[in-house]
Amino acid sequence: MPDRIYRLFLFTLVFAPLSFGARAEWSFLIVATCTFSGFLLFLSYCRKQQENVWYQIPGLLPLMLFLCWIMIQIIPLPVFLVETISPATVKLHQETIGIVEPIEWLSLSMNKRSTLLEFFRYTTYAVFYILTVQLLIHKDYLKKTVQYIVVLSSGMAVLAILQYFLSADRIYWFRSVPENATPFGPYIYHNHYAGFMEMVFPLSLVLFIHTRPIVVYGSFRRRAFEFLNNPMTNTHLLIGLSTIIIGASIFLSYSRGGIISLCISLCFLAGMLAFQNRKKENYFLFPAIMILILFTVGWFGWDFIFERFEKIRNADGLIHDARLLLWADIMGMIRDFPITGTGFGTFIDIYPGYRSVPENLIFEHAHNDYLELFTNGGLIGAGLIFWFMTSVFGKTISVFRIRRDSYSIILSIGCMTGIISILLHSVTDFNLQNGANGLYFFFLFGLLVSATHTRLRSRNEQTYLIKQKKPLGKWVPTVTVLLLIVSLGFQAGCVAGKYYFSTIQNIYLDETVSEGELQRILPVAQKASLYDPLNAQYYLGIGNISYFLRNTHLAMENYKKAVFCNPAKGEYLQRLGIALSESGRAGDAEKLFQTGIIRDNNNPESYSQYALWLLSQNRADESVLFFQKAMELDLNKTNLLAVIDRMEKGGAEKSWMVKALPQQVESFLHFADYLKKKNGNSHLPQVYQTALRLLVKQKDGQQAWHFIALSNYVMANGQNDEALRIMSIARDRMPENPWIRIKSGDLYHQVGISYRAVEEYQKALSIDPNLVSARKKLSALESG
């Protein structure tokens, strides 16, 4: 039986990182199934044994309390109780779902589905930690596990390096990744790959040091001969090669946080080795392996790594990173929810109400595991995790001090180093939110307990851990079975719901969608919500479909369900506001629109939706500011034209639209393109004149195409001198822009000043010799 459990345990360790980091719901579902199944088999094995085989587990009490705290965040509580411990939670609910109906009970979590998924995730980690401690008291299992991890990580490193050079945009050469992803190895995010490898790299390094053949006599030639003929030499060199490849892959992942964390943690490892290992002949191994890693990285090239670190500073030499703005925003979240947090897994729902960074930067996590722990779990959740870690470290260090077995000592040091490395990296990233990395984090704690406590030479006792009387009453297997059933059922439902909804989620709903198509997709959305009943997105989909089917009652009910599941989502609030408005509750609708803006204050969609509603209420003057804000937040042409389309659908005149445009050059130029397509040429002179005035007045944020677009317009209207004046201003402000020079050359050529055209083309080529168009135009003039 133990061998069968151990094989399942090993499969989980191997599968988790290889399944794209167990990031997707389906992959983590398999990880959870294997973990709970292995634990149930172990409980069954324990009950069949006549003697106790259950050992004391360090940190178990705070870990169990931590899981209980996550469940408390989900359970509905009386409003007066929630208001006592988290007034901001009550306030948020009163400003959202409380507008529609009275609140008597509510949860601390702002998104019960996300928190429930996090509960199952952390429960899986806790069970795997327990299983690690119980299984690896066997010395053979302990040694095999470390060897398997070294083989796995070295294989992943080879795969990652080959994949990077042969197919950098695909994982395993076949799976495409999202547009903004930075894949490396089997991971979609290169920092998460680095995080995984920096946890396992110290294990490979200490195993390399431990397996060094001992040759301490004779001349150098004699010792070299004995070293090469030692049966352990091949293993030692193979592990050394694996260590070099793993270390080099961390550098080649270009993860700044991973590289810095690895280097700092290895200083700890070197200090511990120097303190514990009195044999001077072993001192050279650590620096030797590091030098070989650096040489290996140098063979691939250091330039890009240096460029990555240079990007930390801006043009003024100051440290500049969007994370700093993000962390400043997060402090506001912590101040509002200091004790209880907003619920595990809810960062992405709450953060939009606090964000000050641009909307085009997407933050699903805090890029700091400590801050995210505080925002999600508050002081209670963070305190329990801190208690767990200190409890494990305190228990293991007390035993570590008395150990004399070299393998136990060096493996314990490796585990501590891996944990320290990922804790350092967690300051700048969210590695512990990744399924596989979170699993390995708790596994390393279990391995640390096993490394310090497992007896490798004693025949009587397997471990220093204390045997406990069987605490395995019926409630432990029963609870485990219930957790397994509920976890698998809920997560399988999430996967099924996602599958059904994926078949319709790309259908853009508007007045052009036929009633027959709406009737077809409505049952699909309802089936998705049946499988995943806490997913607010599905209720929003049902509500939108019902809205276009003119079933106001059904739309209202599903919008309310969406807000109930996630009251912090601005989009859900505003859709409910639309339904309330059409049912005659304009005052409540406006409150929801305004709260929607507050909860998503950097999203252009929130402002344009409210502005469109104001327009429908004959409050056009008030809507101008909100349309303008919607465009100012994102001056990208796609967003600007989308807002303009909204204004047109709301019945706004083109002359009125001009008033709503932000006082930025590009907004007027994009609007000019819109007018050309809509045959609004009568307004073009005013729009271009305003753009030109702004271009002359504003000197910041100008781009070459601004000048080129304006010069094209005035040139088409026969204003040659004005076009030349515009390009003269452009050359003064951007003298080293080759496209400005080419356009100037074109204008001079059109007005017959050929020598100036030649000068401009020559200048463009001096700036960029590879400009084929400039070379062709210059050759044509010179030959003519």
C-alpha positions in Angstrom: 0.0 0.0 0.0 2.7 2.7 0.9 4.4 2.1 -2.5 1.1 2.8 -4.3 0.5 5.9 -2.3 4.1 7.1 -2.9 3.7 6.6 -6.7 0.6 8.7 -6.7 2.5 11.3 -4.6 5.3 11.4 -7.1 2.9 11.7 -10.0 1.4 14.8 -8.4 4.9 16.3 -8.0 5.7 15.7 -11.6 2.4 16.6 -13.2 1.9 19.9 -11.4 4.7 21.9 -13.1 4.5 20.1 -16.4 0.7 20.9 -16.8 1.5 24.5 -17.5 2.2 25.1 -13.8 -1.3 23.8 -12.8 -2.6 27.2 -13.7 -5.8 26.1 -15.4 -8.8 24.8 -13.5 -8.6 21.4 -15.3 -5.0 20.8 -14.4 -5.4 21.8 -10.8 -8.5 19.6 -10.6 -6.2 16.6 -11.4 -3.6 17.8 -8.8 -6.4 18.0 -6.2 -7.8 14.6 -7.1 -4.4 12.9 -6.8 -3.6 14.6 -3.5 -6.9 13.8 -1.8 -6.9 10.3 -3.2 -3.4 9.7 -1.9 -4.4 11.0 1.5 -7.5 8.8 1.6 -5.3 5.7 0.7 -2.9 6.7 3.5 -5.7 7.0 6.0 -7.0 3.6 5.0 -3.4 2.2 5.4 -3.1 3.7 8.9 -6.4 2.2 10.1 -5.3 -1.3 9.0 -2.0 -1.2 10.9 -1.9 -2.5 14.4 0.8 0.0 15.5 0.7 3.7 15.2 2.1 5.0 11.9 0.8 8.6 12.3 3.4 11.2 13.3 3.2 14.7 14.8 3.0 17.4 12.1 4.6 20.8 12.9 2.4 23.8 12.2 -0.8 21.7 11.8 -2.9 23.9 14.2 -2.3 27.3 12.5 -2.7 25.6 9.1 -6.1 24.2 10.0 -7.1 27.5 11.5 -6.1 29.2 8.3 -8.4 26.9 6.3 -11.2 27.6 8.8 -10.7 31.3 8.3 -11.1 31.0 4.6 -14.4 29.2 5.1 -15.5 31.8 7.6 -15.0 34.4 4.8 -17.6 32.5 2.7 -20.2 31.8 5.3 -23.1 34.4 5.5 -23.0 36.3 8.8 -25.4 38.8 10.4 -24.9 42.3 9.2 -24.2 43.7 12.7 -21.4 41.2 13.2 -19.8 42.0 9.9 -20.1 45.7 10.5 -18.2 45.3 13.8 -15.2 43.6 12.3 -15.3 45.0 8.7 -17.3 48.2 8.2 -16.0 48.7 4.7 -17.5 45.4 3.7 -21.0 46.4 4.8 -20.6 49.8 3.2 -19.7 48.3 -0.2 -22.7 45.9 -0.1 -25.1 48.7 1.0 -23.9 50.8 -2.0 -24.5 48.0 -4.4 -26.9 45.1 -3.9 -28.3 47.0 -0.9 -29.8 49.6 -3.2 -32.0 46.9 -4.8 -33.0 44.9 -1.7 -32.4 45.0 2.0 -29.4 43.1 3.4 -29.7 40.9 6.5 -26.9 38.4 6.0 -23.6 38.8 4.0 -20.2 37.2 3.6 -16.8 38.8 4.3 -15.7 37.7 0.8 -16.6 39.9 -2.1 -16.6 36.9 -4.5 -17.6 33.7 -2.8 -16.7 31.6 -5.9 -13.1 32.8 -6.0 -12.8 32.3 -2.2 -14.2 28.8 -2.4 -11.7 27.9 -5.1 -8.9 29.3 -3.0 -10.2 27.2 -0.1 -9.9 24.1 -2.2 -6.5 25.2 -3.4 -5.1 25.8 0.1 -6.7 22.6 1.4 -4.9 20.7 -1.4 -1.6 22.3 -0.3 -2.3 21.5 3.4 -3.1 17.8 2.6 -0.1 17.5 0.4 2.1 19.0 3.2 0.7 16.4 5.6 1.2 13.6 3.1 4.8 14.7 2.5 5.6 14.6 6.2 4.0 11.2 6.7 5.5 9.5 3.7 9.0 10.9 3.8 9.8 9.6 7.2 10.9 6.6 5.2 14.5 7.2 4.3 14.2 5.5 0.9 11.3 7.6 -0.1 13.1 10.7 1.1 16.1 10.1 -1.0 14.1 9.0 -4.1 12.0 12.1 -3.9 14.9 14.4 -4.0 16.4 12.5 -6.9 13.2 12.6 -8.9 12.9 16.3 -8.4 16.4 16.9 -9.7 15.7 14.8 -12.8 12.4 16.5 -13.3 13.8 20.0 -13.0 16.8 19.4 -15.1 14.6 17.9 -17.9 12.3 21.0 -17.6 15.4 23.3 -17.9 16.6 21.5 -21.0 13.1 21.8 -22.5 12.9 25.5 -21.6 16.2 26.4 -23.2 15.5 24.5 -26.4 11.9 25.9 -26.5 13.2 29.4 -26.0 15.5 29.2 -29.0 13.4 27.1 -31.3 9.8 28.2 -30.5 9.7 31.0 -28.0 6.0 31.8 -28.5 4.6 28.2 -27.9 4.7 25.8 -25.0 5.8 22.3 -25.9 5.9 23.6 -29.5 2.2 23.2 -30.0 0.3 25.3 -27.4 -0.1 29.0 -28.2 -0.1 31.5 -25.4 -2.0 34.7 -24.7 -0.7 37.8 -26.5 0.9 39.5 -23.5 2.3 36.2 -22.1 6.0 35.6 -21.5 6.3 31.8 -21.7 9.4 29.9 -20.6 9.4 26.1 -20.3 6.0 24.8 -19.5 5.0 28.0 -17.7 3.0 30.8 -19.4 4.8 33.4 -17.2 8.6 33.5 -17.1 8.7 34.7 -13.5 6.8 31.7 -12.4 9.2 29.4 -14.1 12.1 31.1 -12.3 10.2 30.8 -9.1 9.8 27.1 -9.5 13.4 26.6 -10.4 14.8 28.7 -7.6 12.9 26.5 -5.2 14.4 23.2 -6.5 17.8 24.5 -7.6 19.3 24.4 -4.0 18.2 20.7 -3.8 20.2 19.9 -6.9 23.2 21.9 -5.7 23.3 20.3 -2.2 22.9 16.8 -3.7 25.8 17.6 -6.0 27.9 18.6 -3.0 26.8 15.5 -1.0 27.6 13.0 -3.7 31.2 14.2 -4.2 33.5 11.1 -4.0 35.8 11.4 -1.0 39.5 11.1 -2.0 41.9 12.5 0.6 45.2 10.7 0.2 48.1 10.6 -2.2 49.4 13.0 -4.9 47.2 15.1 -7.1 47.6 12.6 -9.9 46.7 9.7 -7.5 43.7 11.5 -6.2 42.5 12.4 -9.7 42.8 8.7 -10.7 40.9 7.6 -7.6 38.2 10.3 -8.2 37.6 9.1 -11.8 37.5 5.5 -10.8 35.1 6.0 -7.9 31.6 4.5 -8.6 30.0 7.7 -7.4 31.8 10.0 -9.8 29.4 9.5 -12.7 26.4 10.3 -10.5 28.2 13.3 -9.0 29.1 14.8 -12.4 25.7 14.1 -13.8 24.0 15.9 -10.9 26.6 18.7 -11.4 25.6 19.1 -15.1 21.9 19.1 -14.1 22.6 21.8 -11.5 24.4 24.0 -14.1 21.5 23.6 -16.6 18.9 24.4 -13.9 20.8 27.5 -12.8 21.5 28.7 -16.3 17.8 28.4 -17.2 16.9 30.7 -14.3 19.1 33.4 -15.8 17.9 32.8 -19.3 14.3 33.2 -18.2 15.2 36.9 -17.8 13.3 37.1 -14.5 14.9 39.9 -12.6 13.2 38.9 -9.3 14.2 35.3 -9.9 17.9 36.1 -10.5 18.2 38.5 -7.5 16.3 36.1 -5.2 18.5 33.2 -6.3 21.7 35.1 -5.7 20.7 36.3 -2.2 19.4 32.9 -1.1 22.6 31.2 -2.3 24.6 33.6 -0.1 22.6 32.1 2.8 23.4 28.6 1.5 27.1 29.3 1.2 27.2 30.7 4.7 25.4 27.6 6.1 27.7 25.2 4.2 30.7 27.0 5.5 29.4 26.9 9.1 28.3 23.2 8.9 31.0 21.7 6.7 34.4 21.7 8.3 36.1 19.9 5.3 38.1 22.4 3.4 38.3 20.3 0.3 34.5 20.8 -0.2 34.8 24.6 -0.2 35.6 24.9 -3.9 32.5 23.0 -5.1 30.0 25.8 -4.5 31.9 28.7 -6.2 33.0 26.3 -9.0 29.4 25.4 -9.9 28.4 29.0 -9.8 31.2 30.0 -12.1 30.2 27.3 -14.5 26.6 28.5 -14.5 27.8 32.1 -15.3 30.0 30.8 -18.1 27.1 28.8 -19.5 24.8 31.9 -19.4 27.6 33.9 -21.0 27.7 31.4 -23.9 24.1 32.3 -24.7 24.7 36.0 -24.1 24.4 38.5 -21.2 23.2 41.5 -23.2 19.5 40.9 -22.9 19.8 40.2 -19.1 21.6 43.5 -18.7 18.9 45.2 -20.7 16.2 43.8 -18.4 17.9 45.3 -15.4 18.5 48.6 -17.1 14.7 48.9 -17.6 14.3 49.3 -13.9 15.5 52.9 -14.2 13.9 55.6 -16.3 15.7 58.2 -18.4 16.5 60.3 -15.3 18.2 57.3 -13.6 15.4 56.9 -11.1 13.8 53.5 -10.2 10.6 53.3 -12.2 8.3 50.4 -12.1 4.5 50.1 -12.4 4.6 47.8 -9.3 5.4 50.8 -7.1 2.2 52.6 -8.2 0.3 49.3 -7.8 1.6 48.8 -4.2 0.7 52.4 -3.3 -2.9 51.7 -4.5 -3.0 48.4 -2.5 -2.2 50.3 0.8 -5.6 51.9 0.4 -7.2 48.5 0.2 -5.4 47.4 3.3 -6.6 50.5 5.2 -10.2 49.8 4.3 -10.1 46.0 5.0 -7.4 45.7 7.7 -8.6 42.8 9.8 -10.6 40.5 7.6 -9.5 41.3 4.1 -11.8 41.2 1.1 -11.8 37.4 0.7 -9.1 35.1 -0.8 -9.0 35.3 -4.6 -10.8 38.6 -4.8 -7.9 41.0 -5.5 -8.9 41.3 -9.2 -12.4 42.2 -8.2 -11.5 44.9 -5.6 -8.4 46.5 -7.0 -10.1 48.4 -9.9 -11.8 50.6 -7.3 -8.4 51.7 -6.0 -6.2 51.7 -9.2 -4.3 54.7 -10.3 -2.2 53.0 -12.9 -3.2 53.2 -16.6 -6.0 50.9 -17.7 -3.9 49.3 -20.4 -1.7 47.7 -17.6 -3.6 44.6 -16.4 -3.1 43.5 -12.8 -4.8 40.2 -11.8 -2.6 40.0 -8.8 -0.6 42.3 -6.5 2.8 41.3 -7.8 3.7 41.0 -4.1 2.4 37.8 -2.3 2.6 39.5 1.1 0.5 42.5 0.1 -2.0 40.2 -1.6 -2.2 38.0 1.5 -3.0 41.1 3.6 -5.6 42.3 1.1 -7.3 38.9 0.8 -7.0 37.6 4.3 -6.4 40.7 6.4 -4.3 40.6 9.6 -6.0 37.3 10.6 -5.1 35.4 7.5 -1.6 36.8 7.3 -1.0 36.1 11.0 -2.1 32.5 10.7 0.3 31.9 7.7 3.1 33.6 9.7 2.3 31.4 12.6 2.5 28.3 10.4 5.9 29.2 8.9 7.5 30.1 12.3 6.1 27.0 13.9 7.6 24.8 11.2 11.0 26.6 11.2 11.1 26.6 15.0 10.4 22.9 15.2 12.9 21.9 12.5 15.7 24.2 13.6 15.7 22.7 17.1 16.2 19.3 15.7 18.6 20.5 12.9 21.0 21.6 15.6 21.5 18.1 17.0 21.7 16.2 13.7 25.0 14.7 12.7 24.1 12.9 9.5 25.6 14.8 6.6 22.7 14.0 4.2 20.1 15.3 6.6 22.1 18.4 7.4 22.8 19.4 3.8 19.3 18.5 2.5 17.8 20.7 5.3 20.0 23.6 4.2 18.8 23.1 0.6 15.2 23.1 1.7 15.7 26.3 3.8 17.4 28.0 0.8 14.6 27.1 -1.6 12.0 28.5 0.8 14.0 31.7 1.5 14.5 32.2 -2.3 10.7 32.0 -3.1 9.9 34.2 -0.1 12.4 36.8 -1.4 10.9 36.6 -4.9 7.4 37.0 -3.5 8.3 40.6 -2.7 8.1 41.5 -6.4 5.8 38.8 -7.8 2.9 36.4 -7.2 4.5 33.0 -7.5 2.5 31.5 -4.7 -0.7 32.2 -6.6 0.5 29.8 -9.3 -0.9 26.2 -8.7 2.3 24.3 -9.1 4.5 26.8 -7.3 2.1 27.0 -4.3 2.1 23.2 -4.1 6.0 23.1 -4.1 6.1 25.8 -1.5 4.2 23.7 1.0 6.0 20.6 -0.2 9.3 22.2 0.6 8.1 22.8 4.2 7.1 19.1 4.4 10.5 18.1 2.9 12.3 20.3 5.4 10.4 18.6 8.3 11.3 15.2 6.8 15.0 16.1 6.1 15.6 17.2 9.7 13.6 14.5 11.4 14.1 11.3 9.3 16.7 8.9 10.8 18.9 7.5 8.0 20.9 5.0 10.1 18.7 4.0 13.0 17.1 0.6 12.8 14.6 1.1 15.6 13.1 4.5 15.0 12.5 6.0 11.5 12.1 9.6 12.6 12.5 12.1 15.5 8.9 13.0 15.0 6.7 11.8 17.9 4.2 9.0 17.2 0.7 10.0 18.0 -2.1 7.8 19.2 -4.4 7.3 16.2 -6.3 10.5 15.9 -8.0 8.9 13.0 -11.5 8.5 14.2 -14.3 8.3 11.7 -14.5 12.1 11.4 -11.1 12.4 9.7 -11.8 10.0 6.8 -15.3 11.3 6.6 -14.3 14.9 6.4 -11.6 14.0 3.8 -14.2 12.1 1.7 -16.6 15.1 1.9 -13.9 17.5 0.9 -12.9 15.3 -2.0 -16.4 15.0 -3.2 -17.3 18.7 -2.8 -14.0 19.9 -4.2 -14.1 17.6 -7.2 -17.8 18.4 -7.8 -17.4 22.2 -7.5 -14.2 22.3 -9.6 -15.6 19.9 -12.2 -18.7 22.1 -12.4 -16.4 25.2 -13.0 -14.7 23.4 -15.8 -18.0 22.3 -17.3 -19.5 25.7 -17.0 -16.5 27.3 -18.7 -16.7 24.8 -21.5 -20.4 25.6 -22.2 -20.0 29.3 -21.9 -16.9 29.3 -24.2 -19.1 28.3 -27.1 -21.1 31.6 -26.9 -18.9 34.1 -25.0 -17.5 35.6 -28.2 -20.9 36.5 -29.6 -21.2 40.3 -29.5 -24.7 41.2 -28.4 -26.5 44.1 -30.0 -29.7 45.0 -31.8 -28.4 43.2 -35.0 -28.5 39.7 -33.3 -31.6 37.9 -34.4 -34.2 36.7 -31.9 -33.7 33.1 -33.0 -30.0 33.3 -32.2 -30.7 34.8 -28.8 -33.2 32.0 -28.1 -30.5 29.5 -29.1 -27.8 30.8 -26.9 -29.9 31.5 -23.8 -30.2 27.8 -22.7 -26.4 27.5 -23.1 -25.7 30.3 -20.7 -28.3 28.9 -18.3 -26.6 25.5 -18.4 -23.3 27.1 -17.7 -24.8 28.8 -14.6 -26.3 25.5 -13.5 -22.9 23.8 -13.5 -21.1 26.8 -11.9 -23.8 28.6 -9.8 -21.5 31.2 -8.2 -20.1 32.5 -11.4 -21.4 36.1 -11.8 -20.2 36.2 -15.5 -22.8 33.6 -16.5 -25.6 35.5 -14.8 -24.5 38.7 -16.6 -24.6 36.7 -19.9 -28.1 35.5 -19.2 -29.2 39.0 -18.2 -27.8 40.5 -21.4 -29.5 37.9 -23.6 -32.8 38.4 -21.8 -32.4 42.2 -22.1 -32.2 42.0 -25.9 -35.1 39.5 -25.9 -37.0 42.3 -24.0 -37.6 40.1 -21.1 -36.9 42.8 -18.5 -37.9 40.7 -15.5 -35.5 37.9 -16.3 -32.7 40.3 -17.1 -33.3 42.1 -13.8 -33.2 38.9 -11.8 -30.0 37.7 -13.4 -28.3 41.1 -13.1 -29.1 41.0 -9.4 -27.6 37.5 -9.1 -24.5 38.8 -10.8 -24.2 41.7 -8.3 -24.9 39.4 -5.4 -22.1 37.0 -6.5 -19.7 39.9 -7.1 -20.8 43.3 -5.8 -17.6 45.1 -6.5 -17.7 44.6 -10.3 -18.6 48.0 -12.0 -19.9 46.4 -15.2 -22.5 44.3 -13.3 -23.6 47.3 -11.3 -24.2 49.4 -14.4 -26.1 46.7 -16.2 -28.3 46.4 -13.2 -28.7 50.1 -13.3 -29.9 50.0 -16.9 -32.6 47.4 -15.9 -33.7 49.4 -12.9 -34.0 52.5 -15.1 -36.2 50.8 -17.6 -38.4 49.6 -14.7 -38.9 53.2 -13.5 -36.3 53.4 -10.8 -34.1 56.1 -12.3 -32.8 57.3 -8.9 -31.6 53.9 -7.8 -30.2 53.3 -11.3 -28.1 56.5 -11.1 -26.7 55.4 -7.7 -25.6 52.1 -9.3 -24.0 53.9 -12.3 -22.1 56.2 -10.0 -21.0 53.3 -7.8 -19.9 51.4 -10.9 -17.6 54.3 -11.7 -16.2 54.3 -8.2 -15.6 50.5 -8.3 -13.8 50.7 -11.7 -12.5 54.2 -11.7 -9.9 53.9 -14.5 -12.1 52.0 -17.0 -13.4 54.1 -19.9 -16.4 51.7 -20.3 -17.7 52.8 -16.9 -17.7 56.5 -17.7 -19.2 56.0 -21.2 -22.0 53.8 -20.0 -23.0 56.4 -17.4 -22.7 59.2 -20.0 -24.9 57.3 -22.4 -27.5 56.8 -19.7 -27.4 60.5 -18.9 -27.9 61.3 -22.6 -31.0 59.0 -22.6 -32.3 60.9 -19.6 -32.1 64.2 -21.6 -29.2 65.4 -19.4 -26.8 66.0 -22.3 -24.8 68.8 -20.6 -24.0 66.5 -17.7 -22.9 63.7 -20.0 -20.2 65.7 -21.7 -17.8 65.5 -18.8 -18.2 61.7 -18.6 -17.8 61.1 -22.3 -14.7 63.2 -22.2 -13.3 61.3 -19.2 -14.0 58.0 -21.0 -11.8 59.2 -23.9 -9.1 60.8 -21.8 -8.5 57.5 -20.0 -7.5 55.8 -23.2 -6.7 58.0 -26.2 -6.2 54.9 -28.3 -8.2 55.1 -31.6 -10.2 52.0 -30.9 -11.5 53.3 -27.5 -12.1 56.8 -28.8 -14.2 55.6 -31.8 -16.1 53.2 -29.5 -17.1 56.2 -27.3 -18.0 58.3 -30.3 -20.2 55.4 -31.6 -21.9 55.4 -28.2 -22.6 59.2 -28.5 -24.0 58.7 -32.0 -26.3 55.8 -30.8 -27.5 58.2 -28.1 -28.6 60.7 -30.7 -25.8 63.2 -30.2 -25.1 65.7 -33.1 -21.6 65.8 -34.5 -21.2 69.5 -33.5 -22.1 68.4 -29.9 -19.6 65.6 -30.1 -16.8 68.0 -30.7 -17.4 69.6 -27.3 -16.9 66.2 -25.6 -13.5 65.5 -27.2 -10.5 65.7 -24.9 -8.2 68.6 -25.6 -5.6 66.4 -27.1 -4.3 66.4 -30.7 -4.9 62.7 -31.4 -8.5 62.8 -30.2 -9.4 65.4 -32.9 -7.4 63.6 -35.6 -9.2 60.3 -34.8 -12.5 62.2 -34.8 -11.6 63.6 -38.3 -11.2 60.1 -39.6 -14.5 59.2 -38.1 -16.2 62.2 -39.9 -14.7 61.2 -43.2 -16.3 57.8 -42.9 -19.6 59.3 -41.8 -19.6 62.0 -44.5 -19.4 64.7 -41.9 -17.0 66.8 -44.0 -18.7 70.1 -43.0 -17.2 69.8 -39.6 -13.7 68.8 -40.8 -12.2 72.4 -41.0 -13.2 73.1 -37.4 -11.8 69.8 -36.2 -8.5 70.2 -38.1 -8.1 73.8 -37.0 -8.5 72.8 -33.4 -6.0 70.0 -33.8 -3.5 72.4 -35.4 -4.0 74.9 -32.6 -3.4 72.2 -30.0 -0.4 70.9 -31.9 1.3 74.3 -31.8 0.4 74.9 -28.2 1.2 71.5 -26.7 4.7 70.2 -26.8 4.4 67.1 -24.7 3.3 63.7 -26.1 3.6 64.7 -29.7 4.1 62.1 -32.4 5.3 62.2 -36.0 1.9 61.1 -37.4 0.2 64.1 -35.8 2.2 66.5 -38.0 2.0 64.2 -41.1 -1.8 63.9 -40.8 -2.4 67.6 -40.5 0.0 68.4 -43.3 -1.8 65.9 -45.6 -5.1 67.6 -44.9 -4.0 71.2 -45.5 -2.0 70.1 -48.6 -5.1 68.4 -50.0 -6.9 71.7 -49.6 -4.2 73.5 -51.6 -2.6 75.2 -48.6 1.0 74.4 -49.5 2.6 77.1 -47.4 0.6 75.9 -44.3 1.7 72.3 -44.9 5.4 73.4 -45.1 4.9 75.5 -41.9 3.6 72.4 -40.1 6.5 70.3 -41.1 8.9 73.0 -40.2 7.5 72.9 -36.6 7.8 69.1 -36.7 11.5 69.3 -37.8 12.3 71.8 -35.0 10.6 69.6 -32.3 11.7 66.2 -33.7 14.9 66.8 -35.7 16.0 63.1 -35.5 12.8 61.6 -36.7 13.4 60.1 -40.2 9.6 60.0 -41.1 9.3 63.7 -40.5 12.3 64.2 -42.9 10.8 62.0 -45.6 7.4 63.8 -45.4 9.2 67.1 -45.6 11.0 65.9 -48.7 7.8 64.8 -50.3 6.2 68.2 -49.7 9.2 70.1 -51.1 9.2 67.8 -54.1 5.4 68.5 -54.7 5.9 72.3 -54.6 8.9 72.1 -56.9 11.8 72.8 -54.5 13.8 69.8 -55.5 17.1 70.7 -53.8 15.4 70.9 -50.4 13.7 67.6 -51.1 17.1 66.0 -51.7 18.4 67.5 -48.4 15.6 66.0 -46.4 15.9 62.6 -48.0 19.6 62.6 -47.3 19.0 63.6 -43.7 16.5 60.8 -43.3 19.1 58.3 -44.6 21.8 59.7 -42.3 19.4 59.0 -39.4 18.4 55.5 -40.6 20.4 54.1 -43.6 18.0 51.2 -43.9 15.0 53.3 -45.1 14.4 51.9 -48.6 11.6 54.4 -49.4 13.9 57.4 -48.8 16.7 55.9 -50.9 14.3 55.2 -53.8 12.9 58.8 -53.7 16.4 60.3 -53.5 17.6 58.2 -56.5 14.6 59.2 -58.5 15.3 62.9 -57.9 19.0 62.7 -58.5 18.6 60.7 -61.8 15.8 63.1 -62.9 
